Amino acid sequence: MSQDINYVEFITAALQTTVNEDNEVDWDLFLSAEKETIINSYCGTPLNVFKGTWKRRFKEMASSLNFRIKNDSGDTNNCTDDKKSAITYLENLPVEEKWRLKSGRFIEDIVMQAINDSAFEHPCLSYIVDLADPIWPNYVSPEETDEVRTYNSVELPDLQDEIQNCIHLYDNNTLKTAADYYEFASDQKLKFSDSFEKR
């Protein structure tokens, strides 16, 4: 919450300028009006966590200011046709084309359950299983998560010292925003070996 304190005044001002005559605020309107500040605050966390943090801040400040949040604000209902189509596709998928986990369950059946349970648009509707998404622990066990995460994983070779040294240049406390990193990178004159093996 201490980091959120930095945003209290900013969000308060933004909500007070976007509140309508019915004392309602709209998440989409807030995002549109304040997108530059929100984008500049991105610090590398998973995108769903970043969005969730901002949505929580928005809701908390709206509540503390006694503003109502517009009913359709920020969430897109699943189109029943899309949901039905996705479930039909997964139901008709032959067993031999499904991914069977060691537990005996099929990942496609797990995704189908998530689609069935979701009331709002979610990546699972496009058959995307992002294990960083907080919904998946409700559907897969820790063992299944590890199996999915490590499936066909390739061990990458160690980076060469030249490249590692270049990367370490960015490990400093003065670079805070994407613009800082871009400016710093633009000023670098990085020289790499001419050797094909070292590229």
N, C-alpha and C positions, 0 to 999 in steps of 0.2 A: 504493500500500500504506500510506502514512503516514496517510491518512484512515481506513483499515481498523483501524489500531491503536486508535482510539477505541472500536471495537466488540468488541475481543478479550475484555475482562473481562465485558462484558454477555452476549455469546454463550456464553462459557464457563459462566457462572452459569446461563443459561437451559438449556443442554444438560445440565448436571449435575442440574438439577431435573426434566428430562423423560426422561432415559435410563431404559429399562426393564430388567428383570432379565436379559435376554439381551444387555445392553450395546449396545442399538440405540437410535438416535435417529430421530425421524420429522419430516420437513420440515413436514407439515401440522399436527402437534401444536405444533411450534416456532412456526409462524405464528400459530396460534390463541392461544397463551400470550403472545406478545410483539407482537401486532398494533399496539398503541398506540405503542410505541417505534418500530417499523418505519415506521408511517404518518407519525409526526412527523419522521422523518429524511428524508422525501421533499423533494428540492430542485429539482424541475422537469425532471429528465432524462427521456428517453423511458421509458415504463413497462416495456418489455421489458428495457432496460438496467438500470433500478432493480431489477427482480425478479432479473435475472441476477447483479447485484452481491451481493444478499443471499443468493442461493442459493450463490454461490461462497464467501462468508464462512462460511455454514453448513457446507459440505462441508470447507473447510480446517480449521475449528475441530474438527469431528467427527473428522477424520483425526488432528489433532495430539493429541487427547484419547484416541486409540485406540478411538473408538466406531464401530460399524458403522452405516451408514445403511440403514434399512428398505428393502427392495427396491421396494415400490410407493410409496415416499415422494415426493410432490410432482409426479410425472409421471402424466398420465392417458393410458393407451393409447388409440389411435384405435380406435373400435368398427369392426370390419370391415364391418358393414352400412352405417354412415355413410360410410366411405371408399369402399365399392363404389358406393353411391348417388351420391356426389359425382362420382366418375369417370365413371359411366354418364351422368349429366346432361351433363357436359362433352363426352364422346365423341359424344353425340347432338345437340349444339348445331349448328344449321346454320352453315356457313361465313360466310354473309352477316350473321349476328348476332354474329360474333366481331370482336374488335378486332385488326386487322392492324397491327403495328408497321412502321416504315420498313425494318427488317431483313428483313421478310417473315414473321417468326414471329408467331404469335397469342398474345396474353396469356393466353387461356384454356388453351392447350396448355402454357404455362409453369406456370400454376397447377396443372394436372392432374399435371404431372411432380412438383411440390412435394408435392402430396397423396400421390402414389404413393410418394415417397421417405420421407414422414414416418412415424415409428413412434409418435409421441405426438400428442396433440391440439394443433392449431395453427390460427391464424386462417385459413390457406389452405383449411381444410376448409369454411369458410363463404365462400369465394371472396374473401377479404380480402387485398389486396396492400398491406401497410404497408412502404414503402420504407426506413423506419428499422429494420426488423427485419433482423438480421444474416444471415438465410438467403438473402435475395434476391440478393446479389452472386454467389451460386453458380449462379443461374439466368438472370440478365439482365446484359447488358453495361452499362458506364457510359453509352454512348449511348442504350440502351434505357431505362435508369433516368431519364435527363434527359428523354426523350420522354414517359414516363409522368408524371413530376413536373410537366412544363409543359403537359400536354394541357389545352386549354380553360382555361388560367389567365387570371384576370381581374386586370388591374392596378387595385389599389385606390387611391382618391384619398388624398392626404395628409390626415392628421388636422388638424383646426383647432387653432389655438394654445391655445384654451381647454381642449380635451380633452387635448392634449399636455402642458400644464402640470399637469393633474390626474394624469396617468400618471406624470410625473416625481416627484410627491410620494412615490411608492412606491420610488424609487431611493435607498434609504439602507441603511446597513449594520446598522441596529438591528433590522430586520424579518428574522427567521430562519425562523419556522414559520408554518404556515397560520393558527394562532390569532393570532399577532402581526399578520398582514395583516388578518385579520377585525376585530380590535380597533381597529387603526389606521383602517380604512375606516369602522367604525361611528362613530368620533369626528369624521369629516370632515363639514363642512357645505359641500358642493359646490354652487355656483350656476352654472347655465348660462344662456345667452342665451335670451330669449323668441322669438327669430327662428326660423321654421320651417327656413330654410336652414342654420342652424347646429346643428341637432339631429342 
